[in-house]
């Protein structure tokens, strides 16, 4: 489905600043967008379920000021080929870790890894394979902690027989339910992103969010740990204290940050506030 002209122009403008890299993934390739000056401290960004690097669309250029940003498409999502086993999160994490080693240019510097939602779950499984490279691991709006969450309206599934108008309408509804706290934040890019990424998603993620898969991996991560949420992230609200307690039971020194006036997709809804909070939780680099 073609995007509105203004959205297409915005995508082209951001894409023009990226170098595209690939790494092995199953029978194909994992796709990476790399922003910023070579040699700058590396920052790796992982997107959420049914997503792509577009989840970081409003952030990649500003975060690349003084950093080398590696924004990947997770195996089986975005433009990346499917992994051999789409339900084996550990093997997907290893593909991601191997992929970073393959594309990373700044081999003399450690990487700050930031994972949003499903990207935090996959990132948590990649992190133990990156012990020698990891400077920190930050989770944004993550699930898979084995904790309760509030019941909300059910998300509706996309179907291949839907018209473009129906797909856009459904995308808007699902974004309002899950991703963004303020319905006015659901713009043309967000709708196009949701339709495009959902329709091409091969790796499914909702099942793992209800498991304690990430919680079991955190003790294996030696790098500094942080967790962030949007203030109105319905995947965690109103049980933030339980999540903070669970994380600090494993890592008492974990840094915690909340992004005001933001929902689950905090980096899109409040990009400047999110980036300020992210810089505060990332450890200082010598």
C-alpha positions as CSV (number, residue, x, y, z in Angstrom):
1,X,0.0,0.0,0.0
2,X,1.5,3.3,-1.1
3,X,2.0,6.0,1.6
4,X,0.7,9.5,1.3
5,X,3.2,11.7,-0.6
6,X,4.3,13.6,2.5
7,X,5.0,10.3,4.4
8,X,6.9,8.9,1.4
9,X,9.0,12.1,1.2
10,X,9.8,11.9,5.0
11,X,10.9,8.3,4.6
12,X,13.1,9.1,1.7
13,X,14.8,11.9,3.6
14,X,15.6,9.7,6.6
15,X,16.7,6.8,4.4
16,X,19.1,9.1,2.6
17,X,21.1,9.5,5.7
18,X,21.5,5.8,6.4
19,X,24.0,3.3,5.2
20,X,22.4,-0.1,4.6
21,X,24.2,-3.2,6.0
22,X,23.3,-6.9,6.0
23,X,24.2,-9.9,8.0
24,X,23.4,-13.6,7.6
25,X,19.9,-14.7,8.7
26,X,18.5,-18.1,8.0
27,X,18.4,-18.5,4.2
28,X,18.6,-14.8,3.7
29,X,19.8,-11.6,5.3
30,X,19.2,-9.4,8.3
31,X,18.9,-5.7,7.3
32,X,20.5,-2.8,9.3
33,X,20.3,0.9,8.9
34,X,23.4,2.7,10.2
35,X,23.4,6.4,11.0
36,X,26.0,8.9,12.2
37,X,29.7,9.3,11.9
38,X,31.9,6.1,11.8
39,X,34.0,5.8,14.9
40,X,31.4,7.4,17.2
41,X,30.3,5.4,20.3
42,X,27.9,2.7,19.0
43,X,24.2,2.6,19.9
44,X,22.1,-0.3,18.8
45,X,18.3,0.1,18.5
46,X,15.8,-2.8,18.4
47,X,12.2,-2.3,17.4
48,X,9.0,-3.9,18.7
49,X,6.8,-6.7,17.5
50,X,5.1,-6.4,14.1
51,X,7.5,-3.6,13.5
52,X,10.7,-2.5,11.9
53,X,13.4,0.2,12.4
54,X,10.6,2.6,11.6
55,X,9.6,2.4,15.3
56,X,12.7,4.6,15.8
57,X,11.9,6.9,12.9
58,X,11.7,10.1,14.9
59,X,14.9,9.3,16.8
60,X,17.6,7.9,14.6
61,X,18.9,11.2,13.3
62,X,18.9,13.0,16.6
63,X,20.4,10.0,18.5
64,X,23.1,9.9,15.8
65,X,24.5,13.2,16.8
66,X,27.7,12.1,18.5
67,X,26.8,8.4,18.2
68,X,27.0,5.7,15.5
69,X,23.4,4.3,15.5
70,X,22.7,0.7,14.3
71,X,19.0,0.2,13.8
72,X,18.1,-3.3,12.8
73,X,15.1,-5.1,11.4
74,X,14.6,-8.2,13.7
75,X,14.7,-11.6,11.9
76,X,11.3,-12.2,10.3
77,X,10.2,-8.5,10.6
78,X,10.7,-5.5,8.4
79,X,13.0,-6.3,5.6
80,X,14.9,-9.1,7.3
81,X,14.6,-12.7,6.3
82,X,12.8,-15.2,8.7
83,X,14.9,-17.0,11.2
84,X,15.1,-20.8,11.0
85,X,12.8,-21.1,14.0
86,X,10.4,-18.2,14.5
87,X,9.4,-19.4,18.0
88,X,12.9,-19.9,19.4
89,X,13.7,-16.5,21.0
90,X,17.1,-17.6,22.1
91,X,18.2,-18.6,18.6
92,X,16.8,-15.3,17.2
93,X,18.8,-13.5,19.9
94,X,21.9,-15.3,18.7
95,X,21.3,-14.3,15.1
96,X,21.0,-10.7,16.2
97,X,24.2,-10.9,18.3
98,X,26.1,-12.5,15.4
99,X,24.6,-9.9,13.1
100,X,25.9,-7.0,15.2
101,X,29.4,-8.5,15.2
102,X,29.2,-8.8,11.5
103,X,28.2,-5.2,10.8
104,X,29.8,-3.3,13.7
105,X,32.6,-1.0,12.6
106,X,33.6,0.4,16.0
107,X,35.2,-2.8,17.3
108,X,37.3,-1.0,19.8
109,X,34.2,0.4,21.6
110,X,31.4,-1.2,23.6
111,X,27.8,-1.0,22.4
112,X,24.8,0.5,24.2
113,X,21.8,-1.8,23.3
114,X,18.3,-0.4,23.5
115,X,15.3,-2.7,22.9
116,X,11.7,-1.6,22.6
117,X,8.9,-4.0,23.5
118,X,9.6,-7.3,21.6
119,X,13.0,-5.8,20.8
120,X,13.7,-5.7,24.5
121,X,12.9,-9.4,24.8
122,X,15.0,-10.4,21.8
123,X,17.7,-8.0,23.0
124,X,17.7,-9.6,26.4
125,X,18.4,-12.9,24.6
126,X,21.1,-11.4,22.4
127,X,22.9,-9.6,25.3
128,X,24.5,-12.7,26.9
129,X,26.1,-13.5,23.5
130,X,27.6,-10.0,23.5
131,X,29.4,-10.0,26.9
132,X,32.6,-8.7,25.4
133,X,30.8,-5.9,23.4
134,X,28.0,-4.7,25.6
135,X,28.3,-1.4,27.4
136,X,24.7,-1.4,28.7
137,X,21.2,-2.9,28.0
138,X,18.1,-0.7,28.2
139,X,14.6,-2.1,28.0
140,X,11.8,0.1,26.8
141,X,8.2,-1.0,27.5
142,X,9.1,-4.7,27.7
143,X,6.9,-7.6,28.5
144,X,7.9,-11.3,29.1
145,X,8.4,-10.7,32.8
146,X,5.7,-13.1,33.9
147,X,3.8,-10.2,35.6
148,X,0.1,-9.2,35.4
149,X,-1.1,-6.5,33.1
150,X,-4.4,-4.6,32.8
151,X,-7.1,-5.9,30.5
152,X,-7.8,-3.6,27.6
153,X,-9.8,-3.7,24.4
154,X,-8.8,-6.5,22.1
155,X,-6.6,-5.8,19.1
156,X,-8.2,-6.8,15.8
157,X,-6.2,-8.9,13.3
158,X,-5.3,-7.7,9.9
159,X,-6.7,-9.8,7.0
160,X,-5.4,-10.1,3.5
161,X,-8.9,-9.5,2.1
162,X,-9.2,-6.1,3.7
163,X,-9.3,-3.0,1.5
164,X,-6.6,-0.3,1.9
165,X,-9.2,1.9,3.7
166,X,-10.1,-0.9,6.1
167,X,-6.5,-1.6,6.8
168,X,-5.8,2.0,7.6
169,X,-8.9,2.2,9.8
170,X,-7.9,-0.9,11.7
171,X,-4.3,0.3,12.1
172,X,-5.5,3.6,13.6
173,X,-7.7,1.7,16.1
174,X,-4.9,-0.6,17.1
175,X,-2.4,2.3,17.5
176,X,-4.9,4.1,19.7
177,X,-5.4,1.0,21.9
178,X,-1.8,-0.2,22.2
179,X,0.8,2.2,21.0
180,X,-0.1,5.9,21.7
181,X,-1.7,7.5,24.7
182,X,-3.1,10.5,22.8
183,X,-5.3,9.6,19.7
184,X,-4.1,12.9,18.2
185,X,-0.6,11.4,18.0
186,X,-1.8,8.8,15.4
187,X,-0.6,10.5,12.2
188,X,-0.3,9.3,8.6
189,X,3.2,7.9,9.1
190,X,2.2,5.9,12.2
191,X,-0.8,4.4,10.2
192,X,1.4,3.6,7.2
193,X,4.0,2.1,9.5
194,X,1.5,-0.1,11.2
195,X,-0.1,-1.4,8.0
196,X,3.2,-2.0,6.2
197,X,4.9,-3.8,9.1
198,X,2.0,-5.8,10.2
199,X,1.3,-7.2,6.7
200,X,4.8,-8.3,6.2
201,X,5.5,-9.7,9.7
202,X,6.6,-13.3,9.7
203,X,7.9,-13.6,13.3
204,X,5.0,-13.4,15.7
205,X,5.6,-11.9,19.1
206,X,2.4,-11.6,21.2
207,X,2.7,-15.1,22.6
208,X,6.1,-14.5,24.2
209,X,5.0,-11.3,26.0
210,X,2.9,-13.3,28.4
211,X,5.8,-15.6,29.4
212,X,8.6,-14.9,31.8
213,X,11.2,-15.4,29.0
214,X,13.0,-12.1,29.5
215,X,12.9,-12.3,33.3
216,X,14.9,-15.6,33.1
217,X,17.6,-14.0,31.0
218,X,18.3,-10.9,33.0
219,X,20.6,-12.6,35.5
220,X,22.8,-13.6,32.6
221,X,23.4,-10.0,31.6
222,X,26.5,-8.5,33.1
223,X,26.4,-5.0,31.6
224,X,24.6,-2.1,33.3
225,X,20.8,-2.4,33.1
226,X,18.0,0.1,32.7
227,X,14.3,0.1,32.1
228,X,12.0,2.8,30.7
229,X,8.2,3.2,30.1
230,X,5.9,5.7,28.8
231,X,3.8,7.1,31.7
232,X,0.6,5.7,30.1
233,X,2.0,2.5,28.6
234,X,-1.0,0.2,28.9
235,X,1.2,-2.9,28.7
236,X,2.5,-2.0,32.2
237,X,0.1,0.5,33.7
238,X,-0.9,0.5,36.6
239,X,1.6,-2.2,37.6
240,X,4.8,-0.3,37.2
241,X,5.9,-0.9,40.8
242,X,5.7,-4.7,40.3
243,X,7.9,-4.4,37.2
244,X,10.5,-2.2,38.9
245,X,10.6,-4.5,41.9
246,X,11.1,-7.6,39.7
247,X,13.9,-5.9,37.8
248,X,15.6,-4.6,41.0
249,X,15.3,-8.0,42.7
250,X,17.7,-9.2,40.0
251,X,19.7,-6.0,39.5
252,X,19.4,-3.6,42.5
253,X,21.4,-1.0,40.6
254,X,19.1,-0.9,37.5
255,X,18.3,2.6,36.4
256,X,14.6,3.4,35.9
257,X,12.9,6.2,33.9
258,X,9.4,7.2,33.0
259,X,8.5,9.3,29.9
260,X,5.8,11.8,30.7
261,X,2.6,12.0,28.6
262,X,3.6,9.0,26.5
263,X,2.1,5.6,25.8
264,X,3.8,2.3,24.8
265,X,5.5,3.8,21.8
266,X,7.1,6.5,23.9
267,X,9.9,7.4,21.6
268,X,7.5,8.3,18.8
269,X,4.9,10.1,20.9
270,X,7.3,12.2,23.0
271,X,10.7,11.9,21.2
272,X,12.5,14.7,22.9
273,X,11.4,13.7,26.4
274,X,12.3,10.1,25.6
275,X,15.7,10.9,24.3
276,X,16.5,13.0,27.4
277,X,15.4,10.1,29.6
278,X,17.5,7.7,27.6
279,X,20.6,9.8,27.9
280,X,20.1,9.9,31.7
281,X,19.9,6.1,32.1
282,X,22.8,5.3,29.8
283,X,26.0,4.9,31.7
284,X,28.7,7.5,31.1
285,X,31.4,6.6,28.6
286,X,35.0,7.2,29.4
